[in-house]
Amino acid sequence: MTDLPATTKTLVIGAGVHGLSTAWHLAQAGDDVLVVDKTGIGAGASGIACGVVRNNYFQPAMSELMAACVEVWESDPEALHYHGSGYIALGPPAQESDLVEVYERQQRIGYPSELHVGEEAVATHMRSLYGDWRAPGLTVCLHERAGGYAFNQESMLGLAGKAERAGARIEPGITVTGFEFDNAGAVTKVHTSAGDIAPEQVVVAVGPWIPDIWAMLDLPDRIDVRQPDGETQTDLPMWTYWYLQEGEIEFDPARFITDDGKSSPVLHVDSDQTLRDDDGRLITSEPWGVYFKPDRESVQGGAQPLKLGHAIDVDPYPTGTVEAGFPDMWCAALSHCLGRFEGSRATYHQTRSGGAGAFTVDNFPVFDYMRPNVFVAADSNHGYKMIAVGREIARVLTGEHSSLLHPFRFERFATGDLHPVSHSPYPWS
């Protein structure tokens, strides 16, 4: 049995990106930090994330927070297994206004990117990078020169190493089973499978397990949401699970490069063009979207997620399952974009990636105190790339104000201070 301390200054629940980043930054500031996880480092969503790091967000608050996250990734790319290859988002006419607005905001905050508008301009830019580019009908291209991708589990182990070297203690195999509260609603004791802990403050960073801990904290599973127009929608479910569909093809990453020999940026393509496979078979005539990037020995990526409902069994964590038509669609999209991927369907295989995510009622994170001494990081599945959230949580816990986290306070649902919604087909955009 693990010998847990009876008390700690800060107890962090969850050893994924938010928990580990919080522990690292708190320990750097001299705090006494204990991290517990029911399984281990990166055992949930963070450890199987596709690993994309981008700032293509329509929402001002998300864009500003992601700029800070990219800074943290770039601060130690070796330890965090980060590859700053950039990120390219391409879309049809329906998405021009969104990407133009994203680009203009990036320029205002000093985030390095360039914009190409018009089908000819987009095709010219993409063919300057890839001689075999062949996707028609795309009229806007936002090329982020920062960002890129990281290797999921390796980066979590690197982050854990940073936290431990700074003085944090990480204990795997510890399940939180309940809380005790005082008359003011603060947590006085945390019950775990290895005994009770009395912390001064608690950070909850458990990814898709958040509905379980949320219930233990006696927080509402249904809420009213005031809309920006003043109308209020009542009795909405706080959490909805989506499954992220992702897969891989066997493909030498040394061949997924730009024409100047550099590793390819992450590519995200939303299209309104009819999609057919390499044999001419119709895949879909509806708008579609995919993303893909180099991996260690393959190409990895995904497409639109599946809505699972408001309650699922997350133990064991569901990974590696996609709709029957996903491999055909994703591989057809790869070939639609780049000639080098023609015939890739034969090399497709399912991998342990994607997974289920617990999305909030508006699909954006909640980063806030939910009890007097309990700070909750409920990332609505934006999590892996948002490595700076832990830095900002540490600032809040040590008495500072975080202008980056303020827009994600829980109070926004009551005040109507919601985030704007783009024309993207993805629920998190």
GUBALO-145494 format. One line per field, with one value per residue (C-alpha): residue number from 0; residue in one letter; x, z, y. Coordinates in Angstrom, 3 decimals. Layout:
BEGIN
num: NUM; ...
residuo: a; ...
xx: X; ...
zz: Z; ...
yy: Y; ...
// end
This chain:
BEGIN
num: 0; 1; 2; 3; 4; 5; 6; 7; 8; 9; 10; 11; 12; 13; 14; 15; 16; 17; 18; 19; 20; 21; 22; 23; 24; 25; 26; 27; 28; 29; 30; 31; 32; 33; 34; 35; 36; 37; 38; 39; 40; 41; 42; 43; 44; 45; 46; 47; 48; 49; 50; 51; 52; 53; 54; 55; 56; 57; 58; 59; 60; 61; 62; 63; 64; 65; 66; 67; 68; 69; 70; 71; 72; 73; 74; 75; 76; 77; 78; 79; 80; 81; 82; 83; 84; 85; 86; 87; 88; 89; 90; 91; 92; 93; 94; 95; 96; 97; 98; 99; 100; 101; 102; 103; 104; 105; 106; 107; 108; 109; 110; 111; 112; 113; 114; 115; 116; 117; 118; 119; 120; 121; 122; 123; 124; 125; 126; 127; 128; 129; 130; 131; 132; 133; 134; 135; 136; 137; 138; 139; 140; 141; 142; 143; 144; 145; 146; 147; 148; 149; 150; 151; 152; 153; 154; 155; 156; 157; 158; 159; 160; 161; 162; 163; 164; 165; 166; 167; 168; 169; 170; 171; 172; 173; 174; 175; 176; 177; 178; 179; 180; 181; 182; 183; 184; 185; 186; 187; 188; 189; 190; 191; 192; 193; 194; 195; 196; 197; 198; 199; 200; 201; 202; 203; 204; 205; 206; 207; 208; 209; 210; 211; 212; 213; 214; 215; 216; 217; 218; 219; 220; 221; 222; 223; 224; 225; 226; 227; 228; 229; 230; 231; 232; 233; 234; 235; 236; 237; 238; 239; 240; 241; 242; 243; 244; 245; 246; 247; 248; 249; 250; 251; 252; 253; 254; 255; 256; 257; 258; 259; 260; 261; 262; 263; 264; 265; 266; 267; 268; 269; 270; 271; 272; 273; 274; 275; 276; 277; 278; 279; 280; 281; 282; 283; 284; 285; 286; 287; 288; 289; 290; 291; 292; 293; 294; 295; 296; 297; 298; 299; 300; 301; 302; 303; 304; 305; 306; 307; 308; 309; 310; 311; 312; 313; 314; 315; 316; 317; 318; 319; 320; 321; 322; 323; 324; 325; 326; 327; 328; 329; 330; 331; 332; 333; 334; 335; 336; 337; 338; 339; 340; 341; 342; 343; 344; 345; 346; 347; 348; 349; 350; 351; 352; 353; 354; 355; 356; 357; 358; 359; 360; 361; 362; 363; 364; 365; 366; 367; 368; 369; 370; 371; 372; 373; 374; 375; 376; 377; 378; 379; 380; 381; 382; 383; 384; 385; 386; 387; 388; 389; 390; 391; 392; 393; 394; 395; 396; 397; 398; 399; 400; 401; 402; 403; 404; 405; 406; 407; 408; 409; 410; 411; 412; 413; 414; 415; 416; 417; 418; 419; 420; 421; 422; 423; 424; 425; 426; 427; 428
residuo: m; t; d; l; p; a; t; t; k; t; l; v; i; g; a; g; v; h; g; l; s; t; a; w; h; l; a; q; a; g; d; d; v; l; v; v; d; k; t; g; i; g; a; g; a; s; g; i; a; c; g; v; v; r; n; n; y; f; q; p; a; m; s; e; l; m; a; a; c; v; e; v; w; e; s; d; p; e; a; l; h; y; h; g; s; g; y; i; a; l; g; p; p; a; q; e; s; d; l; v; e; v; y; e; r; q; q; r; i; g; y; p; s; e; l; h; v; g; e; e; a; v; a; t; h; m; r; s; l; y; g; d; w; r; a; p; g; l; t; v; c; l; h; e; r; a; g; g; y; a; f; n; q; e; s; m; l; g; l; a; g; k; a; e; r; a; g; a; r; i; e; p; g; i; t; v; t; g; f; e; f; d; n; a; g; a; v; t; k; v; h; t; s; a; g; d; i; a; p; e; q; v; v; v; a; v; g; p; w; i; p; d; i; w; a; m; l; d; l; p; d; r; i; d; v; r; q; p; d; g; e; t; q; t; d; l; p; m; w; t; y; w; y; l; q; e; g; e; i; e; f; d; p; a; r; f; i; t; d; d; g; k; s; s; p; v; l; h; v; d; s; d; q; t; l; r; d; d; d; g; r; l; i; t; s; e; p; w; g; v; y; f; k; p; d; r; e; s; v; q; g; g; a; q; p; l; k; l; g; h; a; i; d; v; d; p; y; p; t; g; t; v; e; a; g; f; p; d; m; w; c; a; a; l; s; h; c; l; g; r; f; e; g; s; r; a; t; y; h; q; t; r; s; g; g; a; g; a; f; t; v; d; n; f; p; v; f; d; y; m; r; p; n; v; f; v; a; a; d; s; n; h; g; y; k; m; i; a; v; g; r; e; i; a; r; v; l; t; g; e; h; s; s; l; l; h; p; f; r; f; e; r; f; a; t; g; d; l; h; p; v; s; h; s; p; y; p; w; s
xx: 0.000; 1.319; 2.240; 0.333; 0.891; -2.019; -1.823; -0.559; -0.682; -2.089; -3.629; -3.858; -6.250; -5.228; -1.817; -2.659; -1.556; -3.430; -2.575; 1.086; 1.488; -0.160; 2.093; 5.208; 4.453; 3.286; 6.376; 8.570; 7.003; 7.934; 4.524; 4.044; 2.266; 0.921; -0.489; -2.661; -4.066; -6.272; -4.029; -0.857; 0.850; -0.963; -3.257; -6.333; -6.994; -3.613; -1.674; -3.517; -4.166; -3.382; -0.925; -1.896; -0.818; -2.625; -4.094; -6.863; -9.665; -12.487; -12.968; -10.713; -10.242; -9.211; -6.793; -5.056; -4.809; -3.444; -0.735; 0.465; 0.278; 2.477; 5.035; 5.195; 5.540; 8.355; 10.122; 11.531; 10.745; 13.189; 11.717; 8.158; 8.766; 7.388; 7.832; 7.207; 6.306; 3.351; -0.335; -2.398; -6.190; -7.990; -11.658; -14.403; -16.162; -18.420; -15.386; -13.606; -14.960; -14.070; -10.469; -9.999; -11.133; -8.844; -5.905; -6.589; -6.716; -3.477; -1.811; -3.047; -1.583; 1.655; 1.055; 2.972; 0.657; -0.206; -3.496; -4.305; -7.789; -9.218; -9.026; -6.076; -4.088; -4.720; -3.744; -0.585; 0.482; -0.201; 1.609; 4.598; 4.763; 3.619; 4.116; 1.376; -1.283; -4.579; -7.557; -9.962; -12.516; -10.625; -10.786; -9.104; -5.849; -4.542; -0.932; 0.240; 4.014; 3.992; 2.408; 2.798; 2.524; 3.970; 4.192; 1.493; 2.749; 6.377; 5.379; 3.384; 6.370; 8.547; 6.094; 5.966; 9.758; 9.709; 7.163; 9.145; 12.446; 10.739; 9.706; 6.201; 5.267; 3.320; 1.497; -0.183; -2.826; -4.714; -8.470; -10.396; -13.616; -15.196; -14.889; -15.779; -16.781; -16.976; -19.928; -18.629; -18.475; -14.690; -13.109; -11.569; -10.733; -10.327; -11.075; -8.858; -8.188; -4.958; -6.384; -7.589; -5.735; -6.412; -5.312; -5.385; -6.456; -7.509; -7.077; -9.352; -7.911; -9.370; -10.331; -13.292; -13.789; -14.917; -18.644; -17.770; -15.722; -18.236; -20.949; -18.736; -18.362; -22.161; -22.154; -25.151; -25.435; -28.055; -27.906; -29.643; -27.695; -28.376; -27.783; -26.150; -29.553; -30.932; -32.997; -32.357; -32.277; -33.257; -32.360; -29.536; -27.140; -23.785; -21.884; -22.133; -19.709; -18.248; -15.962; -13.008; -12.490; -8.819; -6.667; -3.328; -1.916; 1.449; 3.478; 7.129; 7.158; 10.260; 7.926; 5.408; 7.538; 7.310; 9.168; 12.028; 12.607; 10.994; 8.522; 4.969; 2.837; -0.331; -3.032; -6.711; -8.999; -12.709; -14.260; -17.620; -16.393; -17.781; -15.447; -14.672; -12.165; -9.333; -11.657; -14.200; -16.718; -18.787; -17.890; -19.958; -21.512; -21.926; -19.318; -16.512; -13.438; -10.229; -6.878; -3.603; 0.049; 3.274; 3.733; 6.715; 6.359; 3.018; 0.500; -2.142; -5.296; -9.040; -12.352; -15.663; -16.499; -19.414; -21.928; -22.293; -24.786; -24.723; -23.437; -20.989; -18.765; -15.253; -13.701; -12.043; -11.518; -13.052; -10.435; -9.739; -13.300; -14.641; -17.676; -17.542; -17.169; -14.448; -11.380; -12.804; -13.663; -10.374; -8.152; -10.175; -9.678; -5.912; -5.750; -8.095; -5.529; -2.138; -1.239; 1.324; -1.543; -3.240; -3.782; -3.424; -6.638; -4.796; -2.385; -4.956; -5.029; -6.846; -4.713; -5.335; -6.136; -9.014; -11.113; -14.129; -14.289; -16.695; -17.812; -19.375; -22.798; -21.271; -18.346; -15.718; -13.665; -14.539; -11.480; -12.707; -13.086; -16.150; -15.829; -13.919; -10.701; -11.362; -10.228; -11.638; -10.003; -12.755; -11.218; -14.106; -11.584; -9.409; -6.927; -3.700; -2.570; -3.440; -0.282; -0.234; -3.493; -1.531; 0.751; -2.287; -3.936; -0.739; -0.875; -4.488; -3.761; -0.882; -3.073; -2.686; -5.385; -5.298; -6.783; -6.352; -8.557; -11.118; -13.251; -13.709; -15.282; -18.420; -20.387; -20.576; -23.491; -25.587; -24.445; -24.636; -20.971; -20.553; -17.941; -18.825; -19.411; -17.764; -18.954; -16.705; -18.381; -16.412; -18.198; -15.061; -14.678
zz: 0.000; -0.929; 2.095; 1.305; 3.400; 5.687; 4.625; 1.668; 0.575; -2.860; -3.988; -7.764; -8.999; -12.430; -14.049; -17.523; -19.153; -16.831; -13.604; -14.464; -15.769; -12.633; -10.421; -12.327; -12.025; -8.401; -7.398; -9.204; -6.988; -3.886; -3.203; -1.584; -4.331; -4.446; -7.698; -7.595; -10.545; -10.512; -13.147; -14.034; -15.978; -19.236; -18.811; -20.100; -22.914; -22.735; -23.377; -26.581; -27.986; -31.658; -30.414; -32.576; -31.264; -33.018; -32.578; -35.180; -32.891; -33.803; -30.165; -28.940; -25.515; -26.979; -29.385; -26.644; -24.349; -27.149; -27.981; -24.386; -24.719; -27.817; -25.869; -23.210; -25.821; -27.483; -24.163; -24.034; -27.226; -26.408; -23.003; -24.269; -27.534; -29.488; -33.221; -34.314; -37.917; -38.103; -38.811; -41.947; -41.965; -45.316; -46.020; -48.588; -49.113; -46.076; -43.794; -45.378; -42.953; -39.917; -40.964; -42.006; -38.538; -36.883; -38.966; -38.133; -34.421; -34.661; -36.223; -33.408; -30.721; -32.621; -33.505; -36.697; -39.533; -43.122; -45.011; -48.607; -50.001; -53.344; -54.941; -57.160; -54.342; -52.042; -54.701; -55.519; -51.887; -51.264; -54.440; -53.374; -50.366; -51.930; -55.635; -55.547; -53.903; -55.717; -53.523; -55.474; -54.251; -51.225; -51.098; -47.803; -46.208; -42.800; -42.431; -38.830; -38.731; -35.017; -33.544; -34.833; -32.930; -30.035; -29.234; -26.661; -24.011; -24.335; -23.742; -20.637; -19.232; -19.991; -18.237; -15.242; -15.098; -14.978; -12.152; -10.118; -10.601; -9.325; -6.193; -6.883; -5.794; -8.255; -6.992; -9.541; -8.729; -6.273; -6.788; -5.278; -3.763; -2.080; -0.277; 3.097; 3.376; 6.065; 6.650; 4.028; 1.384; 1.311; 1.068; 4.374; 3.500; 0.317; 0.568; -1.594; -2.096; -0.115; 2.776; 3.537; 2.683; 4.188; 1.592; 1.803; -1.833; -4.522; -8.288; -10.292; -13.723; -14.707; -18.377; -19.440; -15.847; -14.789; -14.507; -11.790; -9.683; -10.428; -8.853; -5.830; -5.339; -5.388; -8.409; -10.787; -13.685; -15.363; -15.587; -17.106; -19.743; -20.541; -24.219; -25.457; -26.732; -23.190; -23.608; -21.127; -22.021; -19.001; -17.633; -20.060; -19.425; -18.150; -19.912; -23.282; -24.429; -27.923; -29.391; -31.445; -34.533; -35.379; -37.183; -38.919; -42.238; -42.633; -44.345; -43.982; -42.255; -44.309; -47.316; -45.614; -46.061; -47.910; -51.167; -49.350; -47.247; -44.006; -41.902; -42.968; -40.964; -39.479; -42.157; -41.409; -44.429; -44.409; -47.850; -49.606; -52.567; -53.437; -51.975; -53.861; -53.150; -55.506; -57.439; -58.015; -55.479; -53.850; -50.206; -49.496; -51.246; -47.912; -46.488; -44.738; -42.675; -41.716; -40.096; -40.454; -39.447; -39.467; -36.620; -35.620; -38.427; -39.936; -40.720; -38.072; -37.987; -37.741; -38.733; -37.280; -33.868; -32.838; -30.280; -27.608; -25.174; -21.613; -19.782; -20.803; -19.073; -19.031; -17.244; -19.194; -21.210; -24.676; -27.413; -30.856; -32.146; -35.159; -37.412; -40.127; -42.840; -41.162; -42.670; -46.205; -45.671; -44.025; -46.533; -49.462; -48.043; -47.773; -51.414; -52.384; -50.964; -51.822; -54.625; -52.450; -50.403; -53.340; -52.375; -48.674; -47.742; -47.992; -45.247; -42.811; -39.313; -36.140; -33.285; -29.665; -30.259; -30.213; -27.265; -25.554; -24.276; -21.837; -23.451; -21.415; -22.194; -24.621; -25.769; -24.223; -21.063; -17.504; -15.553; -12.214; -8.471; -8.044; -4.251; -2.008; -2.216; -5.271; -8.699; -11.598; -15.005; -17.224; -20.659; -22.873; -24.772; -25.850; -23.293; -24.677; -26.581; -23.690; -21.677; -20.323; -18.421; -15.563; -15.441; -15.187; -12.525; -10.475; -10.735; -9.542; -6.646; -5.517; -5.448; -8.908; -11.478; -14.801; -17.637; -19.824; -17.638; -16.682; -19.849; -18.927; -15.520; -14.726; -14.143; -17.897; -18.202; -15.899; -17.296; -21.019; -21.536; -23.900; -26.568; -30.218; -32.479; -35.872; -39.050; -38.469; -38.332; -35.181; -31.822; -30.193; -32.788
yy: 0.000; 3.438; 5.553; 8.755; 11.874; 12.729; 16.373; 18.363; 21.975; 21.106; 17.846; 17.481; 14.799; 13.543; 12.982; 14.261; 17.483; 19.863; 18.079; 17.628; 21.180; 22.568; 20.455; 21.539; 25.241; 25.061; 23.080; 25.594; 28.247; 26.214; 24.682; 21.282; 19.304; 15.753; 14.344; 11.230; 9.305; 6.215; 4.585; 6.455; 9.227; 9.987; 6.982; 8.806; 11.239; 13.022; 9.820; 8.934; 12.403; 12.930; 15.539; 18.517; 21.934; 24.792; 28.240; 28.046; 29.203; 31.551; 32.564; 35.428; 33.850; 30.494; 32.177; 34.149; 31.124; 28.944; 31.492; 31.085; 27.297; 27.310; 29.344; 26.624; 23.851; 25.790; 26.409; 22.851; 20.915; 18.120; 17.239; 17.706; 15.790; 18.735; 19.345; 22.929; 22.160; 24.574; 24.097; 24.701; 25.085; 25.059; 25.596; 26.278; 29.640; 29.088; 29.303; 32.264; 34.854; 32.735; 32.126; 35.757; 36.818; 34.264; 35.526; 39.168; 38.360; 36.389; 39.401; 41.648; 39.369; 38.786; 35.140; 34.227; 33.224; 34.040; 34.048; 33.085; 33.779; 32.644; 29.214; 30.073; 31.682; 28.724; 26.179; 28.132; 28.260; 24.592; 23.509; 25.580; 23.265; 19.983; 19.323; 16.673; 18.854; 18.310; 19.276; 21.523; 24.041; 25.371; 29.164; 30.042; 28.903; 29.947; 28.848; 29.103; 29.152; 28.317; 25.188; 21.667; 18.397; 16.406; 12.715; 12.050; 9.654; 10.770; 14.376; 13.432; 11.554; 14.560; 16.855; 14.523; 14.591; 18.378; 18.310; 15.780; 17.596; 20.735; 18.836; 17.510; 13.981; 11.791; 8.705; 6.384; 3.801; 6.023; 6.387; 9.286; 7.945; 10.977; 14.311; 15.800; 19.464; 22.112; 24.424; 26.863; 24.117; 23.806; 20.361; 19.298; 15.712; 13.645; 9.944; 7.731; 4.037; 4.504; 6.497; 10.014; 13.222; 16.658; 19.241; 23.015; 23.182; 20.717; 20.812; 18.518; 17.692; 14.336; 14.795; 12.624; 11.423; 14.919; 14.025; 11.488; 13.911; 16.688; 14.520; 13.734; 17.495; 17.776; 20.081; 20.315; 17.875; 20.095; 23.888; 26.912; 28.832; 32.479; 33.226; 36.440; 37.636; 37.481; 34.307; 31.500; 27.820; 25.763; 22.351; 21.602; 18.682; 19.875; 17.075; 15.369; 12.680; 12.722; 10.104; 11.352; 9.227; 8.762; 6.214; 5.656; 4.568; 2.906; 5.604; 6.572; 9.998; 10.807; 10.911; 13.194; 16.276; 19.549; 20.015; 21.769; 18.647; 19.817; 17.831; 18.548; 20.943; 19.491; 19.732; 20.380; 20.365; 21.188; 20.763; 20.976; 18.926; 15.501; 12.891; 9.670; 6.931; 5.956; 3.626; 6.398; 5.086; 7.825; 8.340; 11.441; 14.409; 16.236; 18.648; 16.800; 17.560; 15.764; 16.443; 14.550; 14.784; 12.784; 10.329; 8.178; 5.618; 6.541; 9.250; 9.802; 11.887; 11.931; 13.431; 14.549; 13.026; 10.856; 12.072; 9.386; 10.913; 12.189; 9.115; 6.400; 3.886; 5.380; 2.392; 0.998; 4.159; 3.603; 3.975; 2.636; 2.291; 4.209; 4.130; 1.486; 4.127; 6.170; 4.402; 4.746; 8.396; 9.402; 7.602; 8.966; 12.458; 11.931; 10.895; 13.751; 16.175; 14.670; 12.289; 10.501; 9.043; 7.327; 3.683; 4.424; 2.581; -0.733; 0.325; 1.713; 0.273; 1.190; 2.406; 3.308; 6.947; 9.368; 8.297; 9.782; 13.332; 14.985; 18.238; 21.036; 22.454; 25.013; 22.820; 25.115; 24.621; 25.480; 26.611; 27.897; 27.466; 25.263; 25.133; 27.538; 25.526; 23.322; 24.500; 22.476; 22.137; 20.733; 21.164; 19.983; 17.870; 20.796; 19.551; 18.111; 21.178; 23.521; 22.954; 26.534; 26.059; 24.490; 27.530; 29.797; 27.602; 27.820; 31.613; 31.675; 29.318; 31.537; 34.628; 36.130; 36.880; 35.030; 37.064; 33.957; 31.751; 34.395; 33.943; 30.261; 30.818; 28.814; 32.023; 32.657; 30.245; 32.443; 35.800; 34.934; 35.815; 32.857; 32.254; 32.908; 29.905; 29.469; 27.747; 24.732; 21.298; 20.452; 20.930; 22.406; 25.188
// end
